[in-house]
Amino acid sequence: MLSSPDFRLDGYEAVNDRVAEQFWQHIDIEATELTVLAEHHTDDQRHSYYVMHNSSVTWGIPGEPQLVALHLQRDVSARTFRFQHDQLPLVPMAQSWLIARGCPKDAIALPADIGTDPADEATKALEDRLTSDGDHFALVTSYTSDDDPDRLQITVLLAAIDETAPLRFRVLLEEVDTERGTHTLREGGFSTYEQATAWWQAHWSGEDVPLPTADTSTRRSAPSTMPGLPVASAPRTGPTR
């Protein structure tokens, strides 16, 4: 069952004023718009991990990621807390981000009654790889299109940290069929940034362009950007609202 987040911070204070301000700006101010999709708390109460949906993003900048991954770290003796968070476009990416920060994989899986079901085995396999793999890719950009209430579409552009990796640039395409309660996830591999962005522009222009096959594993790194990536010029185009 979907629920609002309980951050379990009664009796705790931020470790300093900067953390308090950042937590308010990035998390607490939108707490009423956050819905918990999955969460895990360690037995010693020192760590809490959340995958949450932020419904307020729908009314903000078009295409922004709608998921929040949050890692709360508590000092149970001093009664203080710190936190890390990231905005991410896909559930497996949010889960991978939390796993990289110590959350057990099985503990942050979505409950059976949350979200949509994978439509096929290819989707299941790619999601498992995205969730399990480590720090080989960085997020360049993404676009979440929710204009059509019956079909949500998310595109993600990743780049390998290793500049010599084959098919260094990857595009992930998730399509959600809300009527059927299912989703598909596909991956395409590109040798160059220009090839990847050309596919991206063609796709969002309405052309029927298939994703080229990607044979090697896709992994997401903890950092959201890295030196040398053309982040500023990454395509953001999508349907207009």
N, C-alpha and C positions, 0 to 999 in steps of 0.2 A: 504494500500500500504506500502511495506517495505521501510524503510528510515534509513539514518545514524542518530546517536543521536545528538540532540542539547541540550547541558547541561545547556544552559541559564546562563552562567557564565561571559558574557561580563561585564566588570567593577568590577568583583569580584576577590579577591585573596584568596588563602588558608589561614586559620587562623594562620598557622605557617609553618616553613620550612619542618618539618616532614610530615605534611599533604600534602604539595605541592609535596614532593618527592614520597610519597605513591600513590597519585592520578596519577602522571605521570607513575609510574611503573605498576600500576594495571589497569588503565583505559585509560588514554590519549594516551599512547604509542601505543595502539592497537585500537584507536578510528576509524580508517579507515576500520578495519575489523569487527566492531560492527554493527549489524543491530537491530533496535528497533522492538520488537514484541508487546509490550504494554508499555504505559507510562501514568503517571498522575502527574499533577502539582496543588498544592493548590492555591487558589485564592490570598492569600497574598504573593505568590512566595517564601515562606520560605522552602518549601519541594517539591522535585521532586522524583518520583519513576519510575524505568525503569526495564523491563524485556528485555534482549538483547541476541542475538546469536553472539558468537565470532567465526567467520569462521577460524581464525588462529589456533585454537586448533586442527583442523583436521590434521595439519602438525606438531604438537608437540608430546607430550608423548601419545602413544596409550591409548584410553579409558577414557581420562580426560573429565570432564563435559564441555559441550559446551555453557552453559547458564550463564549469569551474571545477578545477581540481584543487583541493585544500588539504594541507598537512599542518595540523596544530601540534606544537611541541610544548609540554607543560613541565615546569619545575615544581613537583608536588611538595617539596620542602619549603621553597620560597614563595609558593603560590603565585607564580608568574607564568606567562606564556609568550611564545614566539609563534610565527607562522610563515609558511610559504604557500604561494598559490600560483596558478596559471590559468588563462582562458584558452580552451582547446576546442576544436570542432567536432571530434569524434570520441565516443565513449572508450574504445580501446586505447586511444592516445592518452586520455585522462587516467585510465587504469595503469598504463605503462609508466606515466609520470609519477604516480604514487608508489608503484612497485619499486621504482628506482630510488625512492626515499624510505624504503624499509617496510612497506606494506606487503603482507603475504598475498600472492596472486589470488588464491582461492577466496580470501577474505573480502576482496573488493569486487567480486563478480556481481552482476545485476541479479536481483531476485527474479524468479520465474514470471512474476506478475508485473514486472516493470519494463516499459519500453516495448519495442517490436521484436519479432523473432527473425533470425536469419532465414532468408528464403531458400538457401541452397548450401551445399557442402563447401563450395568455393568461398562463400562469404564467411562461413564458420572458420575455415582454415586461415584465411587472411586476417580475420579478427584475432585469432589465437596468436598468430605470428606478431601482429602489432602490439598485442598486450605483453607478450613474453620477451620479445627481443630487447636488446640494450640500447647503446648510445651511438649508433652509426649514422643516423639521419637527423637533420634539423628542420624545423618547420619554417618554410619561407613565407607562405601566405595561405589563406583559405577563403572560401565564400560559402555561406549558408543561405540558401534560398528557401524561404517559407511562404512565398506569395500564394502558391496553390495549396489550399488547406488539405487536399487529398494526396499531395505528393511533395514531400520535403526532399531537397537535393543538396548535398554537401560536396564541394570539391576542395581538395587539399594538395598543395604543392610542397614536396619535400626535397631536400638535397643532401647527398652523402657528405659527411665530414671529410672522408678520404677523397681528395680530388681526382685520384686515379681510378676510383671505383667504376666498373662498367655500368652503363645506364645510371649515371650519377643522379639524375633528376627523376623523381617519381610523382605521378599524379594518382591520388585516390579519389574515387567517385562512389559516394553512397547515395542510393535512392530509396526513399521510404514510401511505401504504399500504406497509408493510414487506413484505407478501407479494408485491406486484407490483414493489416497488422503485421506486415513483414518488411524487410529491407534487404537490399543487395549491396555488396561492397566489392569494387573491382579496383585493380591496380595496373597502371601503365608505366613503362620505363622509357626514358629518353636520355640520349647521350649528352645533349646540350640543353642549357637553359632556354635558348631560342626555340628549340624544337618543342619543349614543354609548354612554353607560353604561347606558341603558335597554336598548339592543340587547344589550350585553354580558351584563347580568343575565339577560335572557330566553334568550339562547343557552346560558349555563351552567346554566340551570334545565331545559334539555332541550327548549325550544320550537324548532320549525322556523321560524326567522325569517331570511329572505334578507337579504343585505347590500345596502343601497341603492347605486346606481351612483355612482362617483366619476369625474368627467370630467377633473379637472386633476391634474397630476403630484404624486406623493408623494415627498417627500425627507426625509432624516433629518439632523438637525443634530448637530454634534459634542457640545454639551452634552446631558446626559441630563435636565435639568430647566431651567426658566426661570421668572423672576418672573411671578406672575399665574396660573400653571397650578394646578389643584386636585389636586396630586400626592398629598397625604396621604389624600384620600378616594377615590382611584381604585380601581375594583373589582379585587379579587384572587381572586374566587370561582372555583372550578373543582371538578373531581371530588375527593372525599375519598379519601385513601389508607387 
